[in-house]
Amino acid sequence: MSKLLILIVVLVGALAVAQVARVYELTSRLRGKREEDISPADNRMNARLMWAFLVAYFAFFIWLIVAYKDKMLPVAASTQGVETDWLMNFNWAILAVMFVVTNVLLFFFAGKYVYSKDRRAFWFPHNNKLELLWTIVPAAVLAVIIIYGLNSWNNITSPASPDAVVVELYAKQFDWTARYPGQDGRMGATDYRLINGDNPLGIVTAKSIATRLAEIDTEIAEEEARLQGVLPDDKVAEIEDHIGYLGRMASRIVNLRVVMEQDIKENGEASTYLHGADDVVTKDFVLPVHKEVDILIRARDVIHSAYMPHLRIQMNAVPGMTTHMKVTPTITTDSMRTHVMHDEAFDFILLCNKICGASHFNMQMPLTVVTASEFTAWVAEANKKPFEPAGTQPGGNGYFAGQYR
Ligand SMILES: [Cu+2]
């Protein structure tokens, strides 16, 4: 209601201003004044207003910086973040100088060179030296920014060192899941066709393949049972379509199994298909301090973006490919709480920074940065709950065994 009132007041105010302007225009016309006749007094007032605006404009600009200072991010908590901050501040410094110089000149000159009938405008068509200056200086500054930026980008995206900690972040609408490589220190292969309730990341193992085939087998059996009932034609067509789809899915999974078996035969222990069972799939995102971390990023459905503002790192999560970025955290969560934020509830955060759907705003996961020894202990504990505990047998009832093998 109050919003409506404000809207009405604003509208009525605008109407009033329009009417006053119209009255002024009509009286001017009655006095025989033409619209383009502007009195020296008017000109002087506009010139003074230019200066007044200049002062108000910069006062507001400085007030903004002071008032919102505490809304800025705290100190960067990774080595890459320090570099990114330097680059950002370097850009801001250049922008600030250009902003102040150009705006002061613009409004100061607009006020100073108010119309005077004794003064002629100076005709200044061309100057090679000036042209060169304002081409070469910005080009040189841009080159420095781009070369420095490319260098930082390469530092973040180049291959990680072999002893880096590896963690995978898996994005889907609308949450994150982390995966650690488990006891063997290697990530297992994944395939989206194996995704189900127990295997949210589609990790490929002999067992997960058998389980998924059995699941599809059950689904087909259920659909076939539905066909036994009395159904309208369109429903029958729909179910037959679905059965066809499930069959194609199953034969692709059988292909995957062939590829897996071939890979294991060729590469033996080195095959990525042998490293998935001990992977740790978790909602706890924990990283060690002062150690290089290689973050692998995948997405299930649409493009998301893994963003850790306190570490100043971000990378898109793209369906169908694995992106990665390196980060070396430099401050633990505990130190952030006691020494930086003075807030016992503070947590680092992983956010989705790509508008990916209705609940995008809530797509986040806390990140805990711990000391090296705490991390070792955490990993040991996490490894006790692998994706597939040792000794479990491949599931499935063998429906496809005869059909596809
Ligand atoms: Cu998202």
Boltz pocket constraint, residues with backbone or C-beta under 6 A from the ligand:
constraints:
  - pocket:
      binder: B
      contacts: [[A, 171], [A, 172], [A, 173], [A, 174], [A, 303], [A, 304], [A, 305], [A, 352], [A, 353], [A, 354], [A, 355], [A, 356], [A, 360], [A, 363]]
      max_distance: 6.0
